[in-house]
């Protein structure tokens, strides 16, 4: 447990200093859009209200429009010509219908100036997963109007949720945490990591007779399989693009190092051999290198090395005294860094973005405790854990749009997250 605690501190760690902030879309005037609910004779008012708020929220997070919050109703086939009080460029009009356990959504987006239909679609989803009905429609709207891609919005996040001391669940949710489903419970279940792009399976760490064990859980069959054990610690920190290889943090001999594990051959290759702490390996540069956290400078910092075993290690970050909790996309690395100079000051951890190809650095957050960043599948957004006054929130950063959003976890605390 002492080793696990150390790994938690290193992997979830905290954030840093003196980077530049890029202002994106400064002064840009976005087209205005209003949302009209054309639902008729719907029996669940609470769900209807939640759905309206989800649509408005998704449009805001998409960051392509100025979204008006006011609740409007209409008939689905009404004209799109608006009053001067409504004053919008576009209308997102929708109608919900429920039949048993299925919820259907009919959508059209209209030009408020000339009544032209810009986009239309129909979708169906089980009632319990209704948030994904909203997300999918906004994803397809963005795709059809050639807006900034937001395919990640229709993806699930997975996280470990502390409930009581020594107990945590693995939960699958939508990015707003409106939908949540406990997949694994009982005991300490930590560090979930999606196994593939279609999110049909995930890896996680649990304990078998007090031994840390890596499992894979198949969401289709609801079956788990044991992958590998390590007497010290074991965490799957990243999965290769083709899903065939894992980067593991293991400490079989009291020394945590990065290992490369082949899913099919079961071959285990040790990548780092430092006599201190190496953790949280992530693939980078088209899976040819690994970026990881190490205390080889006397404090946690970010380094990279080749996967071919040549042993050369390169320092990636040259500011801050506690840089950790990383994620990668192509040649970009996002990490957390502690800002506080005095250990007795209130802790502040911010997120920074760097490139493996240049000295580029960009500060992504300003204030608070922001940890455990994870890139979206397109690299344009970052999910992270934000802790405020003992509560956990999921944060979303829209990197190119320079905007961020937060969604609270109402029960328990977030231990780790993947997207």
C-alpha positions, 0 to 999 in steps of 0.5 A: 500500500505504501508503494501504491500511495507513492504512485498515486502521488506521482501519477495524480500529482500537481501543477506549475509555472511561467508559461505563456498563454495563447489567446484564441478567438479573441474578439471573434463574433460568433453566430447566435443560436437559440434552442426551441423545444418542439416536443409534444405530449411528453410524459416526463417533464424532468427529463424534458428540462434536463434534455434542453439544458444538455443541448444548450450546454453541448452547443456552448462546449462546442464553442462555435456559437453564441448560445442563448439560454432562454427556453423557447417552444415551437411547433416542429414545422413552424416558420423560423422567422424570429421576433426582434426580441429573439434576435438569433442567426440560427435555430436548433429545433428538436422534438422528443418522443418516448416509446417504452424504453426507447427515446427518439429525437428529431432535429432540424437547424434553421437559418432564422433569416430565410427559413432555410434548413441547414441540418436535420437528423433523427436519432434513437437511444435507450432512455437511461442513456439520453445524454448521448442522444443530445451529444450525438446530434450536436456532433453531427451538426458540427460535422455537417456545418464543417465546424471544429470537430467534437466527436469526443462529445459522443464518447464515454469517459471512464473514471475511478470513484473513491467511495469509502477508505480502501473502496472505489468503483469504476464508472462509465459516464458521459462527459457531463456526468449526467449519465453514470453507470458503475461497472466494477465495484467492491474493493479498490479498483483504480486507474481505468484505461480504455483498451481501444478506440471504440471503447468496448473494453478497458484495463484497470488495477485491482488486488488479488490476495493483496497483490496488484493485478491488471485486469481487462474488462469487456463491456460486451461480454461483461467478463474480466480477464487477468493480464499481469501481476506485480508484487509492487505495483502495476498500472496501465498508463497508455495503450498503443494506437493499434491496441496491441501494446501497453505501457505499464508502471511496475515495481517488482523489485521495489523500483518503479519503472516503465515497461512495454507489454505486448498483448498477443505475445505476452512479452514484457520489455523494461524501458527505464532502469533508473534507481528511483521512481519512473511512472506514468509512461505515455506513447508519443511521436507515432508510438516511437517514444515514451514520455514519463514522469521521473524523480531523477532530478530530485523532484517529479519532472517530465522526460522522454526516451526511445522505445527501442531500448537505447537508454538515452533520456531527454528532459522535457520541462525546465520549470516548476518543481513538481511536474507530473500527471501527463497525457500525449497526442501526436507530438504534444504533451499536456502535464500538471505542475505545482505553482506554490513556491512554499510547501505550506501555501495553499496548493495550486496546480495548473495544466501546461501544453508542450511539444516534443518538436519545439520549445513551445509551451502554453498554460491551460489553466489558472488557479485551483488544483487541476490534475490528471489531464487526458487528450480527446481522440482528436487532440482538440480538447482535454479532460482533467480532474479539478478539486475544489473544497474537497469536491471533484469536478470534471473539467473540459478544455477546448484547446483551440477555442481557449475555453473551459467548462466544469461538471461536478461529481456529486458523490465520492471523489475522482481518483483517475480518469480516461477519455 
